[in-house]
């Protein structure tokens, strides 16, 4: 079977990790080979980039932030995603280029055209076949993500930033309805899983 590329997107604390694990299990039960990966950090190089980007207290300017994500993504595509797809596997990635459009483009207010140009270079034409956007109010997600602390460097940003990120994601989904499936992540875990499996089943199973 041909490979298939699924990305999960959304703000902080929307439950991507749980839903990715459940989807991977369902696909494996159907006999598909599945590779689960994530950004930033899905490679050794990415692990180092992740530490720079997410460690609280690190000062990273907005453009440098976008370029670090791009460097991680370019390496990730070449060394993990493309080989798995070429082998006919389903690749499920926790965050991909749309996160940069939302976080750095909308959240950091960088020039959207410049961000897209950098991302197009980084992904080298490899866009997801399906993007599942788990959508929830940032006020709910941030409580989950931060727990009793301030969270990582991105989670610690203020509500204005996270509201802008959410709007950025929803704008992306509205612009590409053929690729995106928007999932209401405010429901119970099982209800969200049903929405995810339904969206994937319409395209893949």
C-alpha positions as CSV (number, residue, x, y, z in Angstrom):
1,X,0.0,0.0,0.0
2,X,1.2,3.5,-0.6
3,X,2.4,5.6,2.3
4,X,0.1,8.1,3.9
5,X,1.1,11.2,5.9
6,X,-1.1,12.5,8.8
7,X,-0.2,15.5,10.9
8,X,-1.9,16.5,14.2
9,X,-2.1,20.2,15.0
10,X,-3.5,22.4,17.7
11,X,-2.7,24.6,20.6
12,X,-1.3,23.7,23.9
13,X,-3.0,21.0,26.0
14,X,-5.5,19.8,23.3
15,X,-4.7,16.2,23.7
16,X,-2.7,15.4,20.6
17,X,-0.4,12.8,22.2
18,X,-3.4,10.7,23.5
19,X,-5.2,10.9,20.2
20,X,-2.1,10.0,18.2
21,X,-1.5,6.9,20.3
22,X,-5.1,5.8,19.9
23,X,-5.1,6.4,16.1
24,X,-1.8,4.5,15.7
25,X,-3.2,1.5,17.7
26,X,-6.4,1.5,15.5
27,X,-4.4,1.6,12.3
28,X,-2.0,-1.1,13.4
29,X,-5.0,-3.3,14.3
30,X,-6.1,-2.8,10.6
31,X,-2.7,-4.1,9.5
32,X,-1.0,-0.9,8.6
33,X,2.6,-0.2,9.5
34,X,2.7,3.1,11.4
35,X,5.5,5.5,12.3
36,X,4.7,8.0,15.0
37,X,7.0,11.0,15.2
38,X,6.9,14.6,16.4
39,X,8.3,18.1,15.9
40,X,10.5,19.5,17.2
41,X,12.6,16.6,18.5
42,X,11.9,13.6,16.3
43,X,15.6,13.1,15.4
44,X,18.8,13.5,17.3
45,X,19.3,16.9,15.7
46,X,15.7,17.8,16.5
47,X,16.2,16.9,20.2
48,X,18.9,19.6,20.4
49,X,16.7,22.1,18.6
50,X,13.8,21.3,20.9
51,X,15.9,22.1,24.0
52,X,16.8,25.5,22.6
53,X,13.2,26.3,21.6
54,X,11.3,25.1,24.6
55,X,13.6,25.6,27.6
56,X,12.2,28.4,29.8
57,X,14.4,31.4,30.0
58,X,16.1,30.9,26.6
59,X,16.0,34.1,24.5
60,X,15.2,33.3,20.9
61,X,14.0,36.0,18.6
62,X,10.9,35.4,16.4
63,X,12.8,35.0,13.1
64,X,15.4,32.8,14.7
65,X,12.6,30.7,16.2
66,X,11.0,30.2,12.8
67,X,14.3,29.2,11.2
68,X,15.2,26.8,14.0
69,X,11.8,25.0,13.5
70,X,12.5,25.0,9.7
71,X,15.9,23.4,10.2
72,X,14.5,20.7,12.4
73,X,11.7,20.1,9.9
74,X,14.0,19.8,6.8
75,X,16.1,17.2,8.6
76,X,13.1,15.4,9.9
77,X,11.5,15.2,6.4
78,X,14.6,13.8,4.8
79,X,15.6,11.3,7.5
80,X,12.3,10.1,9.0
81,X,9.2,11.1,7.0
82,X,10.2,10.5,3.4
83,X,11.9,7.1,4.0
84,X,8.8,5.8,6.0
85,X,6.4,7.0,3.3
86,X,8.6,5.4,0.6
87,X,8.3,2.1,2.5
88,X,4.5,2.3,2.4
89,X,4.0,3.2,6.0
90,X,1.5,5.6,7.6
91,X,3.4,8.5,9.2
92,X,1.6,10.3,12.1
93,X,3.4,13.5,13.1
94,X,2.7,15.5,16.2
95,X,3.1,19.0,14.7
96,X,4.3,20.0,11.2
97,X,4.6,23.1,9.1
98,X,1.1,24.4,10.0
99,X,2.4,24.9,13.6
100,X,5.0,27.4,12.3
101,X,2.3,29.2,10.3
102,X,0.2,29.5,13.4
103,X,2.8,30.1,16.1
104,X,5.4,32.1,14.3
105,X,3.2,33.6,11.5
106,X,0.1,34.4,13.5
107,X,1.4,34.3,17.1
108,X,4.6,36.1,16.5
109,X,3.1,38.3,13.7
110,X,5.9,37.4,11.3
111,X,5.3,38.1,7.6
112,X,3.1,35.2,6.4
113,X,4.7,35.2,2.9
114,X,8.2,35.0,4.3
115,X,7.2,32.2,6.7
116,X,5.5,30.2,3.9
117,X,8.6,30.6,1.7
118,X,10.9,29.2,4.4
119,X,8.5,26.3,5.2
120,X,8.1,25.4,1.5
121,X,11.9,25.2,1.3
122,X,12.0,23.1,4.5
123,X,9.4,20.5,3.5
124,X,10.5,20.2,-0.1
125,X,7.0,19.6,-1.4
126,X,6.0,17.1,1.3
127,X,2.7,18.2,2.8
128,X,0.4,16.0,4.8
129,X,-2.3,14.1,3.1
130,X,-4.5,14.8,6.1
131,X,-4.2,17.3,8.9
132,X,-6.2,16.8,12.1
133,X,-6.7,20.1,13.9
134,X,-7.7,19.5,17.5
135,X,-9.4,22.8,18.5
136,X,-10.1,24.0,22.0
137,X,-10.2,27.3,23.9
138,X,-6.6,28.1,24.9
139,X,-7.8,28.9,28.5
140,X,-8.7,25.2,28.8
141,X,-5.7,23.8,27.0
142,X,-3.2,25.9,28.9
143,X,-4.5,24.7,32.3
144,X,-3.9,21.2,31.1
145,X,-0.5,21.9,29.6
146,X,0.9,24.0,32.4
147,X,-0.4,22.0,35.4
148,X,0.9,23.6,38.5
149,X,3.7,25.5,36.8
150,X,4.3,28.0,34.1
151,X,5.0,25.4,31.4
152,X,7.7,25.4,28.8
153,X,8.9,28.5,26.9
154,X,6.0,28.5,24.5
155,X,3.3,27.5,27.0
156,X,4.4,30.4,29.2
157,X,3.3,32.9,26.6
158,X,0.2,35.0,27.4
159,X,-3.3,34.4,26.3
160,X,-3.2,37.0,23.6
161,X,-0.4,35.0,21.9
162,X,-2.3,31.7,22.3
163,X,-5.6,33.2,21.0
164,X,-3.7,34.4,17.9
165,X,-2.3,31.0,17.4
166,X,-5.8,29.4,17.6
167,X,-7.1,31.9,15.1
168,X,-4.1,31.2,12.8
169,X,-4.9,27.4,12.9
170,X,-8.6,28.0,12.2
171,X,-7.7,30.3,9.3
172,X,-5.4,27.6,7.8
173,X,-8.2,25.0,8.1
174,X,-10.7,27.3,6.4
175,X,-8.3,27.9,3.5
176,X,-7.6,24.2,2.9
177,X,-10.7,22.2,3.8
178,X,-9.7,19.4,1.5
179,X,-6.6,18.7,3.7
180,X,-7.8,19.7,7.2
181,X,-10.4,18.0,9.5
182,X,-11.2,20.2,12.5
183,X,-11.9,18.2,15.6
184,X,-13.6,19.7,18.7
185,X,-11.2,18.8,21.4
186,X,-13.4,20.2,24.2
187,X,-15.3,16.9,24.3
188,X,-14.3,13.8,26.3
189,X,-11.3,11.7,25.1
190,X,-13.5,9.0,23.7
191,X,-15.7,11.5,21.8
192,X,-12.6,13.1,20.3
193,X,-11.2,9.7,19.4
194,X,-14.4,9.0,17.5
195,X,-14.1,12.2,15.6
196,X,-10.5,11.4,14.7
197,X,-11.2,7.9,13.6
198,X,-14.1,9.0,11.5
199,X,-12.0,11.7,9.7
200,X,-9.2,9.2,9.0
201,X,-11.7,6.5,8.0
202,X,-13.2,8.7,5.4
203,X,-9.7,9.1,3.8
204,X,-7.7,6.0,4.5
205,X,-9.3,2.9,6.0
